[in-house]
Amino acid sequence: MKKIKVGLLGLGTIGTGVARILLSNRDVISDRLGAELVLKHASDLDINRDFGVKFPDGVLTTDSEAVASDPEIDIIIELIGGTGIAKTLIEKAISAGKHVVTANKALLAVHGRELFGMAAEKGVSLAFEASVGGCMPVIKTMRESLVANRISAFTGILNGTCNYILTRITEEGLPFSEALAEAQAEGFAEADPTLDIEGHDTAHKLAILAALAYGIKIRLDDIYVEGISGISPIDIQFAQKTGYTIKLLAISKNDGRAVEARVHPAMIPKSSMLSHVNGQLNAISITGDAVGEMMLYGHGAGMMPTASAILADTVDIAIDILQGGESRMPAMPFTAGHMKEIPIRPIDEITTGYYLRLAAVDRPGVLSKISGILGNRNISLKSMVQTERKLNGAVPLFMLTHPAEESMMKKAIKEISDLDVISGRPVLIRIEEEFQDTED
């Protein structure tokens, strides 16, 4: 039986999962592939710790560069992460004519264009299914299953840490800090969770998906990013009472003139399927002109689900090798000459509904002042609720608006914040109504 040799760079949680599947399911993979995937080397800075995996003699090494350039290795799996040494090693592997599999969304969001170009020039594959959505096959779906569709929009819950935190606040009324600490204790959040909770991890994934969906060049800096650290139980409670759920969403829409690309908390109707995606799970809704709306759902992170996606890419490449070495599908579903320059619509130009929470002094005329400012900016109120319970000496005001332009809302909030009857900073959450009735 033909042997296809694999080099694994990085033995963190995901790398260890990949090694475990490669070694324990070797016969299953061989039976399906018709060839043997052999883990020749696995590199890590510390190879003396207990990985919970029995590696064959001679497999473990600390020399990642030697693995990346080993002439006997056919496929390199990069799981080091980051945009430093990982990029150097991928470039070394591609230059040596090796195929590469990676889950490194940050690297692809920043340097994907040049790495994909380099791989195409060398005639090798650069596969990245596990970079977005864990075991959800969203990359394969956009690149292959929807290749004949004009994709007009996609909206996803793409970060399990944020979704877990928001779920716990919703279900138990926990303060944000307690929900985050619980996520860390359960292993769903890093010791430094900034990349996740401030939305940057989701933005990396959105950049990759937008390039796949629309054939545009990845421009991470153009994506509007807002995290969930400002969300309070009181906001989620109000959302629940008014028929909404709050989720951190990656939202993208393409009208042919400009692309929306934004990451932020949003209120979505409870009738939306996305509103029922809880815990650390991920989901994405994709709209194509031929298929209509479709949804993928599954584990977006974790050792074994992510390792499964990585090895799916590895087996795909192995099939290409067995059939002569040529990649059956380009990394992007658009050839290099057909990538487009479509502008990213600035956040100030979007139109959506809004939830607004204010803390106001309880005196006559306050509501008329606020509604007057909103009216002067062409912002129409859908509902307003004033509670009797005071928070820090001020009365909470909850408002829902009809769709309005973001720039007008920002100007209105600035004017409202300057009123002497308003204490603290207003809380603003966008409302995405178009997800209503998706279960019908």
SULSULWO-V900390 format. One record per helix or strand of 3 or more residues. SS is the DSSP state (h for helix, s for strand). FROM is the first residue (numbers start at 1). TO is the last residue. Records with the same first field share a line. If there is no record, write none. Layout:
# SULSULWO-V900390
SS->FROM-TO, FROM-TO
This chain:
# SULSULWO-V900390
s->3-9, 36-43, 75-78, 99-102, 151-157, 244-254, 258-269, 281-288, 292-299, 351-360, 381-391, 394-401, 422-432
h->13-24, 26-33, 64-69, 85-95, 105-122, 129-131, 138-145, 160-172, 176-185, 194-197, 200-214, 220-222, 233-241, 273-276, 303-322, 336-338, 347-349, 366-376, 406-417, 433-435
